[in-house]
């Protein structure tokens, strides 16, 4: 009865039926349910997934809190480490 990706119908009669169906159904509508990641097999896989998530957030937040001079020092240290390998 819905149109597209969960849009409500335009026709008032279809809209009324859609509202009744949504309010009387046992499960929540698809667009309201949060996306769930597949359950990890063991604890180490779970912790690795959590660590990757934090790592993606951490770098951006770190750049926002560092001063220009601190960023320059970190970049210089990284460049020296890269050129030292050669």
N, C-alpha and C positions, 0 to 999 in steps of 0.2 A: 504494500500500500504506500510505502514511502517512495519518494522520488530522489534519485541520485544518492548521495552519501548521507542519508539520515535527515534530509530536509523534510519539513512538514508539508503535507498536501495543501494545495490552494483552495480546493473545493471545501466549503464549510461542513458538508456532511461527511466527507472523507476525513477531514480534520477532527471532527467530533469522534469518529470511530477510532482514529489513531490515538487520540488522547485517552479514550477509555481503555484501549488495548495496552497502552503504556502504563497506565495507573493500576490496572488489574493483573498485569503479568507478574510472575514470581521472580523473574530475573530482571536485572537492570538493563536499560537500553545499551546497545553496543557502544555508542559514543561516550557514555558516562563511565564505563568500566575502564580502569587504568590498565595500561599495557604491562604485562608481566613477563619478566625474563624467564627463560627455561630454568628449571631447578637444577643446581649443580649436583654433580655426582658425589663429590666429597667436599670436605671443609677447605682444603687447599685451593681447589678450583674456585670456590666461592670467595675466598679472601683475595685471590688473584684478580677476580673480576671487580671487587670493591676497590682494590688498589689502582687498577687501570682507570676507574672512574674518577677517583681522587686526583690522579696524576694529570688527567686532562683538564681538570678545573684548576689545579694548583699553579701551573705556569702562568695562566692569564691573570690570576689574582696576584701573583708575585710581581708581575710587571707593573700592575697598577699601584702597588705599594712602594716600589723602589724609586729612589730619586734618580735623576739623570746621571749623576756621578757614579752611583752604585751600578747602574746598568752598564756604564762605560767600563768599569773595572771588571765586571763579569764577562763582558764581550771580549775585552783584551786578554783575559786569562784563557778564554776558550780558543781564541785565535792563536795564541802562543802554543797551546796544547796541540792544536791541529797541525801547525807548521813544524812543531818539534818532531812529529812522527816521521816526516820525510827524510 
